[in-house]
Amino acid sequence: MKKYKFIEIRQEDGEMFDGHPVYRIVNNKSDTELGMLCYYKTWRQYIFRAEDETCVFNISCMHDIIDFMENHAGKA
């Protein structure tokens, strides 16, 4: 998976949900999980779900997540 400046987006051991891959968003420095990208059946697309309310992103981090979703997770 692609490693970005501050985050890495990866699939853990082929983790799947509802027939679609689940991607974990992890901080590069601390290896702390920040959230996940998972398929939302109701909307028929991937969504971002934060790990907790203390999870914050600046515009650069959001661009990295959008880049990944457009190039990988959007192909469901």
Legacy VTK file of the C-alpha trace (Angstrom):
# vtk DataFile Version 3.0
C-alpha trace
ASCII
DATASET POLYDATA
POINTS 76 float
0.000 0.000 0.000
1.046 3.603 -0.459
2.761 5.392 2.400
2.001 9.089 2.649
3.844 11.833 4.514
1.978 11.387 7.814
-0.187 8.297 7.368
-0.146 4.821 5.904
-3.264 3.154 4.534
-3.094 -0.616 4.669
-5.184 -3.742 4.615
-4.496 -5.983 7.601
-4.198 -9.696 6.728
-6.733 -9.495 3.901
-9.397 -8.100 6.261
-12.796 -7.953 4.562
-16.261 -6.716 5.519
-19.374 -7.506 3.522
-17.236 -8.779 0.657
-15.057 -5.652 0.394
-11.546 -4.906 1.725
-11.213 -2.864 4.932
-8.326 -0.380 5.014
-6.754 0.902 8.246
-5.348 4.441 8.440
-2.286 4.477 10.686
-0.034 7.302 11.911
3.474 6.827 10.472
5.242 8.060 13.586
3.326 6.302 16.359
1.762 3.410 14.400
-1.526 4.390 16.079
-4.697 3.534 14.189
-6.613 6.715 13.363
-9.572 5.233 11.568
-10.620 3.046 8.699
-12.005 3.083 5.204
-14.793 0.570 4.865
-17.547 -0.151 2.401
-20.918 1.312 3.407
-23.507 -0.914 1.797
-26.357 1.618 2.121
-24.465 4.212 0.045
-22.632 1.635 -2.125
-19.291 3.335 -1.555
-16.369 3.534 0.838
-16.569 5.836 3.860
-14.062 7.039 6.442
-14.771 6.110 10.054
-12.621 7.783 12.733
-11.240 5.657 15.573
-12.302 8.247 18.162
-13.239 11.908 18.537
-9.656 13.026 19.183
-8.742 12.119 15.617
-8.028 15.325 13.666
-6.842 15.897 10.105
-5.487 18.898 8.290
-6.063 19.485 4.589
-2.888 17.598 3.637
-4.004 14.467 5.486
-7.467 14.642 3.944
-5.937 14.928 0.459
-3.936 11.759 1.153
-7.093 9.896 2.201
-8.998 11.181 -0.837
-6.116 10.192 -3.127
-6.188 6.669 -1.761
-9.975 6.355 -2.016
-9.991 7.595 -5.616
-7.198 5.237 -6.666
-7.837 2.116 -4.588
-10.934 1.912 -2.411
-13.229 3.406 -5.042
-12.839 0.270 -7.157
-15.405 -1.778 -5.262
LINES 1 77
76 0 1 2 3 4 5 6 7 8 9 10 11 12 13 14 15 16 17 18 19 20 21 22 23 24 25 26 27 28 29 30 31 32 33 34 35 36 37 38 39 40 41 42 43 44 45 46 47 48 49 50 51 52 53 54 55 56 57 58 59 60 61 62 63 64 65 66 67 68 69 70 71 72 73 74 75
